[in-house]
Amino acid sequence: MDVNISKDGGDITVKVSGRLNTSTAPDFESQLMPALQGATSLALDFEDLEYISSAGLRIVLFAQKTMNRQGQMVVKNVKPEIYEVFDMTGFVDFLTIE
């Protein structure tokens, strides 16, 4: 898994590629959480994300809860197989997916 974080003031874009699972989730979390400090807008770009497990979903949920207090969050470029996971778990009900 690779994580690329870019900041423009309070706007944060996080591009994730590869597999977000039990073994890679701690690394993703350790990179994402500090980036959320002072963020007013978060975009998670999942264009190159191949797989997400419950460990990855937990981090997405935490990021959404954090951004609900600080600003807004959007998930972009979701592949059909990732969208299916979001749909089956009910994440489509509270995530903004573009």
C-alpha positions as CSV (number, residue, x, y, z in Angstrom):
1,M,0.0,0.0,0.0
2,D,1.2,3.5,-0.8
3,V,-0.2,6.7,0.7
4,N,0.3,10.1,-0.8
5,I,-0.9,13.1,1.2
6,S,-1.0,16.6,-0.2
7,K,-2.0,19.7,1.7
8,D,-3.3,23.1,0.4
9,G,-4.1,25.1,3.5
10,G,-6.9,23.3,5.2
11,D,-7.6,21.1,2.1
12,I,-6.1,17.6,2.4
13,T,-6.1,15.1,-0.4
14,V,-5.0,11.5,0.4
15,K,-4.4,9.1,-2.5
16,V,-4.3,5.5,-1.4
17,S,-3.1,2.7,-3.7
18,G,-2.8,-1.1,-3.2
19,R,-4.6,-3.0,-0.5
20,L,-5.9,-1.5,2.7
21,N,-6.1,-4.4,5.1
22,T,-5.1,-5.6,8.6
23,S,-1.4,-5.4,7.8
24,T,-1.4,-2.0,6.1
25,A,-4.1,-0.2,8.1
26,P,-1.8,0.8,11.0
27,D,0.6,2.5,8.5
28,F,-2.3,4.3,6.8
29,E,-3.7,5.4,10.2
30,S,-0.3,6.7,11.4
31,Q,0.0,8.8,8.2
32,L,-3.6,10.0,8.0
33,M,-4.4,11.1,11.6
34,P,-1.7,13.8,11.9
35,A,-2.8,15.2,8.5
36,L,-6.3,15.7,9.8
37,Q,-5.0,18.3,12.4
38,G,-6.5,21.6,11.3
39,A,-8.0,20.1,8.1
40,T,-11.3,21.6,6.9
41,S,-11.7,19.5,3.8
42,L,-10.5,15.9,3.3
43,A,-10.6,14.1,-0.1
44,L,-9.8,10.4,0.0
45,D,-8.8,9.3,-3.5
46,F,-9.3,5.6,-3.9
47,E,-8.7,5.4,-7.7
48,D,-5.8,3.0,-7.2
49,L,-7.2,1.2,-4.1
50,E,-7.6,-2.5,-5.0
51,Y,-9.1,-3.9,-1.7
52,I,-10.4,-2.6,1.6
53,S,-11.0,-4.7,4.7
54,S,-12.8,-4.0,8.0
55,A,-9.6,-2.5,9.4
56,G,-9.5,0.0,6.5
57,L,-13.2,0.7,6.9
58,R,-12.6,1.5,10.6
59,I,-10.1,4.2,9.6
60,V,-12.4,5.7,7.0
61,L,-15.2,5.8,9.6
62,F,-12.9,7.6,12.1
63,A,-11.8,10.1,9.4
64,Q,-15.5,10.8,8.6
65,K,-16.3,11.3,12.3
66,T,-13.3,13.7,12.6
67,M,-14.3,15.6,9.6
68,N,-17.9,15.9,10.7
69,R,-16.6,18.1,13.5
70,Q,-14.0,20.0,11.5
71,G,-15.4,20.4,8.0
72,Q,-16.2,18.0,5.2
73,M,-15.0,14.7,3.6
74,V,-15.4,13.2,0.2
75,V,-14.3,9.8,-1.2
76,K,-13.4,10.0,-4.8
77,N,-12.7,7.6,-7.7
78,V,-14.2,4.5,-6.0
79,K,-13.9,1.3,-8.0
80,P,-17.0,-0.9,-8.3
81,E,-15.5,-3.6,-6.0
82,I,-14.7,-1.0,-3.3
83,Y,-18.1,0.6,-3.7
84,E,-19.7,-2.8,-3.2
85,V,-18.0,-3.1,0.2
86,F,-19.2,0.4,1.1
87,D,-22.7,-0.5,0.0
88,M,-22.8,-3.9,1.9
89,T,-21.5,-2.3,5.1
90,G,-23.9,0.7,4.9
91,F,-21.1,3.2,4.4
92,V,-22.9,4.6,1.4
93,D,-25.5,6.0,3.7
94,F,-23.1,8.5,5.4
95,L,-20.1,8.9,3.1
96,T,-20.1,11.4,0.2
97,I,-18.8,9.3,-2.7
98,E,-18.0,10.9,-6.0
